[in-house]
Amino acid sequence: MKRSKLRRLAGFGIVLAAIGGFTLSAAVPASAVSAVSAVSAVSATVPGKVQTAGDPLNVRRAANAAATAVKTVANGATVNIECQTTGSSVAGPLGTTTIWDYVPALGGYVSDGYVQTGSDGRVAPDCGTGTGSAQCAASCAAEGVFRSSDAHFVAYDTDADGSSGVVQYWLADGSGPYYVWASGGNGTSVDKAAPVAKGKWVFYKVCTGHNTSPPTFAGCSAGLTDFAA
């Protein structure tokens, strides 16, 4: 399969550059907000058909083959894809690909290498814009979800490595980072409301970390932008 690249939102590079240093000096430019809002307005789903050797297909919390399997979906089942993102490379019966499909009805992602969509490339919008998408840390010892419906973050600790799973996020007014810590050990999670008003965006990363002063982080994911529905 062809490897696809994520679209870059106009004017958003300023935000990413600032957040890369864990600081924001100003609110996001209006042009960036408008561009992201335009993408988030796309709500139609795209149908696909699961194709495996016969076994059920794992649905992952994040676009990574090592991320937690939240459920399975049967071979031959029809799924409705809301968005797609780039994740770990998977060799499936339909080819090798880094494209992952977010299926809201299943609450997670499936590799596009197992889904017939009629195309080797993207068939749906990019994830991270009002989809409630998740991102696993590089080590997959931490996972996080932004639940758009009620503006809650859920942070997960998925490994007994002595570190916490943590979501760190920044708001549209330039404030942050704020934190959601899953510090109860392997297999635990923390669900916490975020002060994100309806229609407003939030930028976040998922890391492993230690709640020291100041906190320390490792294995952070790439940043995602999402919206409160």
Residue pairs with C-beta under 8 A, 6 or more apart in sequence:
1 94
1 95
1 96
1 97
1 99
1 112
1 113
1 120
1 121
2 97
2 120
2 121
3 97
3 98
3 99
4 84
4 86
4 98
4 99
4 121
4 122
5 86
6 85
6 86
6 126
7 39
7 126
9 32
9 35
9 36
9 39
9 225
10 31
10 32
10 35
11 29
11 31
11 32
11 35
12 28
12 32
12 35
12 36
12 225
14 28
14 29
14 32
15 24
15 28
15 32
15 203
16 223
18 24
18 25
19 170
19 203
19 223
22 168
22 177
24 170
24 174
24 175
24 176
25 174
26 174
27 172
27 173
27 174
28 172
28 174
28 201
33 172
33 201
36 129
36 201
36 225
36 227
37 199
37 227
39 125
39 126
39 129
40 129
40 130
40 227
42 125
43 82
45 80
45 81
45 82
45 104
45 124
46 80
46 81
46 117
46 123
46 124
47 78
47 79
47 80
47 81
48 78
48 79
48 80
48 81
48 101
48 115
48 116
48 117
48 123
49 76
49 77
49 78
49 79
49 115
49 116
50 57
50 73
50 74
50 75
50 76
50 77
50 78
50 79
50 110
50 114
50 115
50 116
51 75
51 76
51 92
51 93
51 94
51 114
51 115
51 116
52 75
52 92
52 93
52 114
53 75
53 93
54 75
55 75
56 72
56 73
56 74
56 75
57 72
57 73
57 74
57 75
57 110
57 114
58 69
58 72
58 110
59 69
59 70
59 71
59 72
59 73
59 103
59 106
59 107
59 108
59 109
59 110
60 67
60 68
60 69
60 70
60 100
60 108
60 109
60 110
61 67
61 68
61 69
61 70
61 108
61 109
61 134
61 136
61 143
61 145
61 156
62 68
62 87
62 108
62 109
62 134
62 135
62 136
62 140
62 143
63 85
63 86
63 87
63 88
63 100
63 102
63 109
63 127
63 134
63 135
63 136
64 87
64 88
64 136
64 140
65 87
65 88
65 90
65 111
66 88
66 136
66 140
67 109
67 134
67 136
67 140
67 143
68 143
68 156
68 158
70 106
70 107
70 108
71 106
71 107
71 108
73 79
73 103
73 106
73 110
79 101
79 103
79 105
79 106
79 110
79 115
80 103
80 104
80 105
81 101
81 102
81 103
81 115
81 117
81 123
81 124
82 102
82 103
82 104
82 124
82 125
82 127
82 131
83 101
83 102
83 124
83 125
83 126
83 127
83 128
83 129
83 131
83 133
84 99
84 100
84 101
84 102
84 112
84 122
84 123
84 124
84 125
84 126
84 127
85 99
85 100
85 102
85 109
85 126
85 127
85 128
85 133
86 98
86 99
86 100
87 98
87 99
87 100
87 109
87 111
88 98
89 96
89 97
89 98
90 96
90 97
90 98
90 111
90 113
90 114
91 113
92 111
92 112
92 113
92 114
93 113
93 114
94 112
94 113
94 114
94 115
94 116
95 113
95 120
96 113
97 111
97 112
97 113
97 120
99 111
99 112
99 113
99 121
99 122
100 109
100 110
100 111
100 112
101 109
101 110
101 111
101 112
101 115
101 117
101 124
102 108
102 109
102 127
102 131
102 133
103 109
103 110
104 131
104 132
108 134
109 134
117 123
127 133
127 224
128 224
128 225
128 226
129 225
129 226
129 227
130 148
130 226
130 227
130 229
131 148
131 226
132 145
132 146
132 147
132 148
132 149
132 226
133 145
133 146
133 224
133 226
134 143
134 144
134 145
134 146
134 206
135 143
135 144
135 205
135 206
135 221
135 222
135 224
136 142
136 143
136 206
136 221
137 143
137 165
137 206
137 207
137 208
137 219
137 220
137 221
138 219
138 220
138 221
139 159
139 161
139 208
139 218
139 219
140 158
140 159
141 157
141 158
141 159
141 161
141 163
141 165
141 208
141 219
142 155
142 156
142 157
142 158
142 163
142 164
142 165
142 166
142 182
142 206
142 207
142 208
142 209
142 219
143 155
143 156
143 158
143 165
143 206
144 153
144 154
144 155
144 156
144 165
144 167
144 180
144 204
144 206
144 221
145 153
145 154
145 156
146 152
146 153
146 167
146 169
146 194
146 202
146 204
146 224
146 226
147 153
147 154
148 226
148 227
148 228
148 229
149 229
150 193
151 193
151 194
151 195
151 196
151 197
151 198
151 202
151 228
152 191
152 192
152 193
152 194
153 167
153 169
153 180
153 191
153 192
153 194
153 204
154 180
154 189
154 190
154 191
154 192
155 165
155 166
155 167
155 180
155 181
155 182
155 189
155 190
155 192
155 206
156 165
156 182
156 188
156 189
157 163
157 164
157 165
157 182
157 183
157 184
157 185
157 186
157 187
157 188
157 189
158 165
158 186
158 187
159 186
160 185
160 186
161 208
163 208
163 209
163 210
163 218
164 181
164 182
164 183
164 208
164 209
164 210
164 211
165 181
165 182
165 189
165 206
165 207
165 208
166 179
166 180
166 181
166 182
166 206
166 207
166 208
166 209
166 211
166 215
166 217
167 179
167 180
167 204
167 205
167 206
168 176
168 177
168 178
168 179
168 204
168 205
168 207
168 217
169 176
169 177
169 178
169 179
169 180
169 194
169 202
169 203
169 204
169 205
170 176
170 177
170 178
170 202
170 203
170 204
171 178
171 195
171 196
171 200
171 202
172 200
172 201
172 202
178 194
179 211
179 215
180 190
180 192
180 194
181 190
181 209
181 211
182 188
182 189
182 190
183 190
183 211
184 190
194 202
196 202
196 227
196 228
197 228
198 228
198 229
199 227
199 228
200 227
200 228
201 225
201 226
201 227
202 225
202 226
202 227
202 228
203 223
203 224
203 225
204 223
204 224
204 226
205 220
205 221
205 222
205 223
205 224
206 220
206 221
207 217
207 218
207 219
207 220
207 221
208 217
208 218
208 219
209 215
209 216
209 217
209 218
210 216
